[in-house]
């Protein structure tokens, strides 16, 4: 199995990308293809002793957060992300992982790799940490701002397959994000898709309210990209604010510092449970290939887990499962 990784994408590229690639190659029998400038990358991997497990493909440009995503994918043909996507389209690698520009990542998936026939809209599907430690898949979080009922239905199908095959969930529960748990709640789109999901063949758990997401009682939550993106960023901001406030209270006096010292092991475990790096990345579901987007601030651990996640995605042949599921529904 060969997995390409955008060595220039992300806040801590290329060092964190290379370190994560080396970690994944040591842990699993895969070949990691680093895409970036050979003159920079080769010296970093020379001391690893993983000859044959790490390769470098030349790419001289980088797509930054200041670039227009679609224009950059079309014009920066020698960028690390575009070269990696071209390798996937040509069948020279089995998956692509990046921590770079999210818009460009989605544009590369659509323009270079292409959608699965029958999938009208792809969906970006990260895992959200939950209280029970299992995490929940949330889709879509921004690949498409608006959604029709049939799009949400396809998100449910793809999310259920992803949770079952990659996350190893037995008969995963799929819920529809809504303003109330009762059937008939919400806007016209959620009202229309509810009966469609109930008869879709996956384990539909009905509506779920935002306040219940972090309980972890379902495996997949479906919503439109606008709602999902707002929710994701709200949760990220809440977690960061909570962490800062907790730190401020711990260091305010000596009694609090002493209590914080005693609680340090528990606080470390708590932080780990809500650390995005433990969950790898977010796959772009509905594309004719495996593409995984890691957080822009990903360090070594997140990149390694993103690569391992992509490997499981390939092993379980999730893309073909989605193709088969769509074909069955259209026949």
VEXKOL-42280 format. One record per residue (C-alpha): residue number from 1; residue in three letters; chain; x, z, y. Coordinates in nm, 2 decimals, always signed. Example, Ala and Ser with C-alpha at 12.3 -4.5 7.8 and 13.67 -1.06 7.14 Angstrom:
2
SITE     i    aa   ch        X        Z        Y
SITE     1   ALA    A    +1.23    +0.78    -0.45
SITE     2   SER    A    +1.37    +0.71    -0.11
***
This chain:
331
SITE     i    aa   ch        X        Z        Y
SITE     1   UNK    A    +0.00    +0.00    +0.00
SITE     2   UNK    A    +0.13    -0.09    +0.34
SITE     3   UNK    A    +0.00    +0.07    +0.66
SITE     4   UNK    A    +0.11    -0.04    +1.01
SITE     5   UNK    A    +0.14    +0.21    +1.29
SITE     6   UNK    A    +0.16    +0.13    +1.66
SITE     7   UNK    A    +0.49    +0.29    +1.74
SITE     8   UNK    A    +0.45    +0.26    +2.12
SITE     9   UNK    A    +0.09    +0.39    +2.14
SITE    10   UNK    A    +0.02    +0.75    +2.26
SITE    11   UNK    A    +0.16    +1.01    +2.50
SITE    12   UNK    A    +0.44    +1.11    +2.27
SITE    13   UNK    A    +0.55    +0.77    +2.14
SITE    14   UNK    A    +0.78    +0.67    +1.98
SITE    15   UNK    A    +0.93    +0.99    +1.86
SITE    16   UNK    A    +0.61    +1.16    +1.74
SITE    17   UNK    A    +0.50    +0.84    +1.58
SITE    18   UNK    A    +0.82    +0.79    +1.38
SITE    19   UNK    A    +0.82    +1.16    +1.27
SITE    20   UNK    A    +0.46    +1.13    +1.16
SITE    21   UNK    A    +0.54    +0.81    +0.97
SITE    22   UNK    A    +0.83    +0.97    +0.79
SITE    23   UNK    A    +0.61    +1.27    +0.70
SITE    24   UNK    A    +0.34    +1.04    +0.55
SITE    25   UNK    A    +0.59    +0.83    +0.36
SITE    26   UNK    A    +0.74    +1.15    +0.21
SITE    27   UNK    A    +0.40    +1.29    +0.11
SITE    28   UNK    A    +0.24    +0.97    -0.03
SITE    29   UNK    A    +0.36    +0.66    -0.21
SITE    30   UNK    A    +0.30    +0.42    +0.08
SITE    31   UNK    A    +0.50    +0.19    +0.29
SITE    32   UNK    A    +0.47    +0.25    +0.66
SITE    33   UNK    A    +0.53    -0.04    +0.89
SITE    34   UNK    A    +0.64    +0.07    +1.24
SITE    35   UNK    A    +0.55    -0.19    +1.50
SITE    36   UNK    A    +0.77    -0.17    +1.81
SITE    37   UNK    A    +1.13    -0.25    +1.93
SITE    38   UNK    A    +1.37    -0.25    +1.65
SITE    39   UNK    A    +1.66    -0.14    +1.87
SITE    40   UNK    A    +1.47    +0.18    +1.95
SITE    41   UNK    A    +1.31    +0.25    +1.61
SITE    42   UNK    A    +1.58    +0.17    +1.36
SITE    43   UNK    A    +1.82    +0.44    +1.47
SITE    44   UNK    A    +1.54    +0.70    +1.44
SITE    45   UNK    A    +1.46    +0.61    +1.08
SITE    46   UNK    A    +1.82    +0.55    +0.96
SITE    47   UNK    A    +1.89    +0.91    +0.88
SITE    48   UNK    A    +1.56    +0.97    +0.69
SITE    49   UNK    A    +1.68    +0.83    +0.36
SITE    50   UNK    A    +1.35    +0.65    +0.29
SITE    51   UNK    A    +1.48    +0.29    +0.25
SITE    52   UNK    A    +1.20    +0.07    +0.13
SITE    53   UNK    A    +0.93    +0.31    +0.24
SITE    54   UNK    A    +0.97    +0.25    +0.62
SITE    55   UNK    A    +0.98    -0.09    +0.77
SITE    56   UNK    A    +1.01    -0.21    +1.13
SITE    57   UNK    A    +0.83    -0.52    +1.28
SITE    58   UNK    A    +0.94    -0.63    +1.62
SITE    59   UNK    A    +0.71    -0.58    +1.92
SITE    60   UNK    A    +0.84    -0.58    +2.27
SITE    61   UNK    A    +0.53    -0.50    +2.48
SITE    62   UNK    A    +0.30    -0.20    +2.51
SITE    63   UNK    A    -0.06    -0.18    +2.62
SITE    64   UNK    A    -0.10    +0.11    +2.86
SITE    65   UNK    A    -0.40    +0.31    +2.98
SITE    66   UNK    A    -0.39    +0.11    +3.31
SITE    67   UNK    A    -0.44    -0.22    +3.13
SITE    68   UNK    A    -0.78    -0.39    +3.10
SITE    69   UNK    A    -0.84    -0.36    +2.72
SITE    70   UNK    A    -0.98    -0.71    +2.65
SITE    71   UNK    A    -0.74    -0.89    +2.88
SITE    72   UNK    A    -0.44    -0.70    +2.75
SITE    73   UNK    A    -0.53    -0.79    +2.39
SITE    74   UNK    A    -0.56    -1.15    +2.48
SITE    75   UNK    A    -0.25    -1.17    +2.71
SITE    76   UNK    A    +0.00    -0.92    +2.56
SITE    77   UNK    A    +0.05    -1.11    +2.23
SITE    78   UNK    A    +0.38    -0.93    +2.17
SITE    79   UNK    A    +0.24    -0.58    +2.22
SITE    80   UNK    A    +0.27    -0.33    +1.94
SITE    81   UNK    A    -0.10    -0.29    +1.90
SITE    82   UNK    A    -0.17    -0.67    +1.89
SITE    83   UNK    A    +0.11    -0.74    +1.65
SITE    84   UNK    A    -0.02    -0.46    +1.42
SITE    85   UNK    A    -0.37    -0.60    +1.43
SITE    86   UNK    A    -0.23    -0.95    +1.36
SITE    87   UNK    A    -0.06    -0.81    +1.05
SITE    88   UNK    A    -0.39    -0.67    +0.93
SITE    89   UNK    A    -0.58    -0.99    +0.99
SITE    90   UNK    A    -0.31    -1.19    +0.80
SITE    91   UNK    A    -0.33    -0.95    +0.51
SITE    92   UNK    A    +0.03    -0.83    +0.55
SITE    93   UNK    A    -0.08    -0.47    +0.58
SITE    94   UNK    A    -0.38    -0.28    +0.45
SITE    95   UNK    A    -0.45    -0.07    +0.76
SITE    96   UNK    A    -0.36    +0.00    +1.12
SITE    97   UNK    A    -0.31    +0.34    +1.29
SITE    98   UNK    A    -0.26    +0.39    +1.66
SITE    99   UNK    A    -0.27    +0.67    +1.92
SITE   100   UNK    A    -0.28    +0.41    +2.21
SITE   101   UNK    A    -0.54    +0.28    +2.45
SITE   102   UNK    A    -0.88    +0.33    +2.29
SITE   103   UNK    A    -1.05    +0.04    +2.46
SITE   104   UNK    A    -0.77    -0.20    +2.35
SITE   105   UNK    A    -0.79    -0.06    +2.00
SITE   106   UNK    A    -1.16    -0.15    +1.98
SITE   107   UNK    A    -1.10    -0.49    +2.14
SITE   108   UNK    A    -0.83    -0.56    +1.89
SITE   109   UNK    A    -1.06    -0.47    +1.61
SITE   110   UNK    A    -1.34    -0.70    +1.74
SITE   111   UNK    A    -1.14    -0.99    +1.87
SITE   112   UNK    A    -0.86    -1.01    +1.61
SITE   113   UNK    A    -0.99    -0.85    +1.29
SITE   114   UNK    A    -1.36    -0.91    +1.34
SITE   115   UNK    A    -1.69    -0.74    +1.24
SITE   116   UNK    A    -1.82    -0.72    +0.88
SITE   117   UNK    A    -2.09    -0.98    +0.84
SITE   118   UNK    A    -2.42    -0.82    +0.89
SITE   119   UNK    A    -2.29    -0.53    +1.10
SITE   120   UNK    A    -2.42    -0.58    +1.45
SITE   121   UNK    A    -2.21    -0.31    +1.62
SITE   122   UNK    A    -1.90    -0.12    +1.50
SITE   123   UNK    A    -1.89    +0.26    +1.55
SITE   124   UNK    A    -1.60    +0.49    +1.63
SITE   125   UNK    A    -1.63    +0.79    +1.40
SITE   126   UNK    A    -1.42    +1.10    +1.46
SITE   127   UNK    A    -1.45    +1.43    +1.28
SITE   128   UNK    A    -1.57    +1.73    +1.48
SITE   129   UNK    A    -1.45    +2.08    +1.37
SITE   130   UNK    A    -1.72    +2.31    +1.25
SITE   131   UNK    A    -1.76    +2.68    +1.18
SITE   132   UNK    A    -1.75    +2.64    +0.80
SITE   133   UNK    A    -1.42    +2.44    +0.82
SITE   134   UNK    A    -1.56    +2.12    +0.67
SITE   135   UNK    A    -1.60    +1.92    +0.99
SITE   136   UNK    A    -1.87    +1.67    +1.07
SITE   137   UNK    A    -1.85    +1.30    +1.13
SITE   138   UNK    A    -2.00    +1.19    +1.46
SITE   139   UNK    A    -2.07    +0.83    +1.53
SITE   140   UNK    A    -2.08    +0.64    +1.76
SITE   141   UNK    A    -1.86    +0.80    +2.03
SITE   142   UNK    A    -1.81    +0.50    +2.25
SITE   143   UNK    A    -1.76    +0.18    +2.07
SITE   144   UNK    A    -2.10    +0.07    +2.22
SITE   145   UNK    A    -2.27    +0.26    +2.50
SITE   146   UNK    A    -2.62    +0.14    +2.40
SITE   147   UNK    A    -2.78    +0.12    +2.06
SITE   148   UNK    A    -3.10    -0.02    +1.91
SITE   149   UNK    A    -3.27    +0.14    +1.61
SITE   150   UNK    A    -3.11    -0.10    +1.36
SITE   151   UNK    A    -2.76    -0.01    +1.50
SITE   152   UNK    A    -2.82    +0.36    +1.45
SITE   153   UNK    A    -2.94    +0.28    +1.10
SITE   154   UNK    A    -2.62    +0.10    +1.02
SITE   155   UNK    A    -2.42    +0.39    +1.17
SITE   156   UNK    A    -2.60    +0.61    +0.92
SITE   157   UNK    A    -2.51    +0.39    +0.63
SITE   158   UNK    A    -2.15    +0.35    +0.73
SITE   159   UNK    A    -2.11    +0.72    +0.80
SITE   160   UNK    A    -2.25    +0.82    +0.47
SITE   161   UNK    A    -2.02    +0.59    +0.28
SITE   162   UNK    A    -1.72    +0.72    +0.48
SITE   163   UNK    A    -1.81    +1.08    +0.43
SITE   164   UNK    A    -1.86    +1.03    +0.05
SITE   165   UNK    A    -1.55    +0.82    -0.02
SITE   166   UNK    A    -1.28    +0.93    +0.23
SITE   167   UNK    A    -1.39    +1.29    +0.30
SITE   168   UNK    A    -1.51    +1.34    -0.06
SITE   169   UNK    A    -1.85    +1.48    +0.03
SITE   170   UNK    A    -2.10    +1.49    -0.25
SITE   171   UNK    A    -2.43    +1.33    -0.14
SITE   172   UNK    A    -2.35    +1.37    +0.23
SITE   173   UNK    A    -2.62    +1.48    +0.46
SITE   174   UNK    A    -2.69    +1.25    +0.75
SITE   175   UNK    A    -2.87    +1.37    +1.07
SITE   176   UNK    A    -2.99    +1.21    +1.38
SITE   177   UNK    A    -2.88    +1.37    +1.71
SITE   178   UNK    A    -3.19    +1.45    +1.91
SITE   179   UNK    A    -3.35    +1.69    +2.17
SITE   180   UNK    A    -3.55    +1.86    +1.90
SITE   181   UNK    A    -3.55    +1.91    +1.53
SITE   182   UNK    A    -3.91    +1.79    +1.47
SITE   183   UNK    A    -4.01    +1.44    +1.38
SITE   184   UNK    A    -4.14    +1.25    +1.68
SITE   185   UNK    A    -3.90    +1.41    +1.93
SITE   186   UNK    A    -3.67    +1.21    +2.15
SITE   187   UNK    A    -3.67    +0.87    +2.32
SITE   188   UNK    A    -3.82    +0.55    +2.18
SITE   189   UNK    A    -3.50    +0.45    +2.00
SITE   190   UNK    A    -3.47    +0.78    +1.81
SITE   191   UNK    A    -3.85    +0.78    +1.73
SITE   192   UNK    A    -3.83    +0.43    +1.59
SITE   193   UNK    A    -3.52    +0.49    +1.38
SITE   194   UNK    A    -3.64    +0.81    +1.22
SITE   195   UNK    A    -3.86    +0.65    +0.96
SITE   196   UNK    A    -3.60    +0.38    +0.90
SITE   197   UNK    A    -3.34    +0.64    +0.82
SITE   198   UNK    A    -3.58    +0.84    +0.60
SITE   199   UNK    A    -3.63    +0.53    +0.38
SITE   200   UNK    A    -3.26    +0.41    +0.40
SITE   201   UNK    A    -3.15    +0.55    +0.07
SITE   202   UNK    A    -2.89    +0.80    +0.19
SITE   203   UNK    A    -2.95    +1.17    +0.22
SITE   204   UNK    A    -3.13    +1.19    +0.55
SITE   205   UNK    A    -3.16    +1.55    +0.69
SITE   206   UNK    A    -3.38    +1.46    +0.99
SITE   207   UNK    A    -3.31    +1.54    +1.35
SITE   208   UNK    A    -3.04    +1.78    +1.46
SITE   209   UNK    A    -3.00    +1.95    +1.80
SITE   210   UNK    A    -2.66    +1.96    +1.98
SITE   211   UNK    A    -2.65    +2.35    +1.95
SITE   212   UNK    A    -2.65    +2.32    +1.57
SITE   213   UNK    A    -2.36    +2.07    +1.54
SITE   214   UNK    A    -2.08    +2.32    +1.50
SITE   215   UNK    A    -2.26    +2.51    +1.23
SITE   216   UNK    A    -2.15    +2.24    +0.98
SITE   217   UNK    A    -2.48    +2.22    +0.80
SITE   218   UNK    A    -2.47    +1.83    +0.78
SITE   219   UNK    A    -2.19    +1.59    +0.71
SITE   220   UNK    A    -2.27    +1.30    +0.94
SITE   221   UNK    A    -2.44    +1.29    +1.28
SITE   222   UNK    A    -2.56    +0.96    +1.43
SITE   223   UNK    A    -2.61    +0.88    +1.80
SITE   224   UNK    A    -2.56    +0.61    +2.05
SITE   225   UNK    A    -2.21    +0.57    +2.19
SITE   226   UNK    A    -2.29    +0.70    +2.54
SITE   227   UNK    A    -2.44    +1.02    +2.40
SITE   228   UNK    A    -2.16    +1.06    +2.15
SITE   229   UNK    A    -1.88    +1.01    +2.41
SITE   230   UNK    A    -2.04    +1.26    +2.65
SITE   231   UNK    A    -2.08    +1.51    +2.36
SITE   232   UNK    A    -1.73    +1.47    +2.23
SITE   233   UNK    A    -1.57    +1.52    +2.58
SITE   234   UNK    A    -1.79    +1.82    +2.65
SITE   235   UNK    A    -1.68    +1.98    +2.32
SITE   236   UNK    A    -1.32    +1.91    +2.40
SITE   237   UNK    A    -1.35    +2.06    +2.75
SITE   238   UNK    A    -1.54    +2.36    +2.61
SITE   239   UNK    A    -1.26    +2.43    +2.36
SITE   240   UNK    A    -0.99    +2.39    +2.62
SITE   241   UNK    A    -1.17    +2.62    +2.86
SITE   242   UNK    A    -1.25    +2.88    +2.60
SITE   243   UNK    A    -0.88    +2.89    +2.49
SITE   244   UNK    A    -0.76    +2.93    +2.85
SITE   245   UNK    A    -1.01    +3.21    +2.92
SITE   246   UNK    A    -0.92    +3.39    +2.60
SITE   247   UNK    A    -0.55    +3.37    +2.69
SITE   248   UNK    A    -0.63    +3.50    +3.05
SITE   249   UNK    A    -0.81    +3.80    +2.91
SITE   250   UNK    A    -0.54    +3.88    +2.65
SITE   251   UNK    A    -0.26    +3.90    +2.91
SITE   252   UNK    A    -0.45    +4.08    +3.18
SITE   253   UNK    A    -0.33    +4.44    +3.09
SITE   254   UNK    A    -0.12    +4.62    +2.83
SITE   255   UNK    A    -0.42    +4.72    +2.61
SITE   256   UNK    A    -0.53    +4.36    +2.59
SITE   257   UNK    A    -0.18    +4.25    +2.51
SITE   258   UNK    A    -0.16    +4.50    +2.23
SITE   259   UNK    A    -0.49    +4.38    +2.09
SITE   260   UNK    A    -0.38    +4.02    +2.12
SITE   261   UNK    A    -0.07    +4.10    +1.92
SITE   262   UNK    A    -0.27    +4.26    +1.64
SITE   263   UNK    A    -0.51    +3.96    +1.64
SITE   264   UNK    A    -0.24    +3.70    +1.65
SITE   265   UNK    A    -0.27    +3.59    +1.28
SITE   266   UNK    A    -0.65    +3.56    +1.31
SITE   267   UNK    A    -0.63    +3.37    +1.64
SITE   268   UNK    A    -0.37    +3.13    +1.49
SITE   269   UNK    A    -0.60    +3.05    +1.20
SITE   270   UNK    A    -0.89    +3.01    +1.45
SITE   271   UNK    A    -0.69    +2.76    +1.66
SITE   272   UNK    A    -0.59    +2.57    +1.35
SITE   273   UNK    A    -0.95    +2.53    +1.24
SITE   274   UNK    A    -1.03    +2.36    +1.57
SITE   275   UNK    A    -0.71    +2.16    +1.60
SITE   276   UNK    A    -0.78    +1.78    +1.60
SITE   277   UNK    A    -0.44    +1.71    +1.44
SITE   278   UNK    A    -0.57    +1.85    +1.12
SITE   279   UNK    A    -0.84    +1.59    +1.10
SITE   280   UNK    A    -0.63    +1.27    +1.14
SITE   281   UNK    A    -0.80    +1.01    +1.34
SITE   282   UNK    A    -1.13    +0.83    +1.40
SITE   283   UNK    A    -1.19    +0.51    +1.20
SITE   284   UNK    A    -1.36    +0.21    +1.36
SITE   285   UNK    A    -1.64    +0.15    +1.11
SITE   286   UNK    A    -1.79    -0.19    +1.07
SITE   287   UNK    A    -1.47    -0.39    +1.12
SITE   288   UNK    A    -1.33    -0.62    +0.85
SITE   289   UNK    A    -1.03    -0.39    +0.79
SITE   290   UNK    A    -0.91    -0.03    +0.81
SITE   291   UNK    A    -0.83    +0.07    +1.17
SITE   292   UNK    A    -0.78    +0.44    +1.26
SITE   293   UNK    A    -0.75    +0.58    +1.61
SITE   294   UNK    A    -0.56    +0.90    +1.66
SITE   295   UNK    A    -0.59    +1.11    +1.98
SITE   296   UNK    A    -0.37    +0.99    +2.27
SITE   297   UNK    A    -0.19    +1.32    +2.28
SITE   298   UNK    A    -0.12    +1.32    +1.90
SITE   299   UNK    A    +0.20    +1.48    +1.78
SITE   300   UNK    A    +0.37    +1.44    +1.45
SITE   301   UNK    A    +0.11    +1.62    +1.24
SITE   302   UNK    A    -0.18    +1.42    +1.37
SITE   303   UNK    A    +0.00    +1.09    +1.31
SITE   304   UNK    A    +0.09    +1.19    +0.96
SITE   305   UNK    A    -0.27    +1.29    +0.88
SITE   306   UNK    A    -0.40    +0.97    +1.04
SITE   307   UNK    A    -0.18    +0.77    +0.81
SITE   308   UNK    A    -0.29    +0.97    +0.51
SITE   309   UNK    A    -0.65    +0.93    +0.61
SITE   310   UNK    A    -0.61    +0.55    +0.64
SITE   311   UNK    A    -0.45    +0.55    +0.29
SITE   312   UNK    A    -0.76    +0.72    +0.14
SITE   313   UNK    A    -0.98    +0.47    +0.33
SITE   314   UNK    A    -0.79    +0.19    +0.16
SITE   315   UNK    A    -0.78    +0.35    -0.19
SITE   316   UNK    A    -1.16    +0.41    -0.18
SITE   317   UNK    A    -1.22    +0.05    -0.06
SITE   318   UNK    A    -1.46    +0.17    +0.20
SITE   319   UNK    A    -1.47    -0.17    +0.38
SITE   320   UNK    A    -1.59    -0.35    +0.07
SITE   321   UNK    A    -1.85    -0.07    +0.01
SITE   322   UNK    A    -1.99    -0.13    +0.36
SITE   323   UNK    A    -1.99    -0.51    +0.29
SITE   324   UNK    A    -2.18    -0.45    -0.04
SITE   325   UNK    A    -2.43    -0.21    +0.12
SITE   326   UNK    A    -2.51    -0.46    +0.40
SITE   327   UNK    A    -2.54    -0.75    +0.16
SITE   328   UNK    A    -2.79    -0.54    -0.05
SITE   329   UNK    A    -3.00    -0.46    +0.25
SITE   330   UNK    A    -3.01    -0.83    +0.36
SITE   331   UNK    A    -3.10    -0.96    +0.01
***
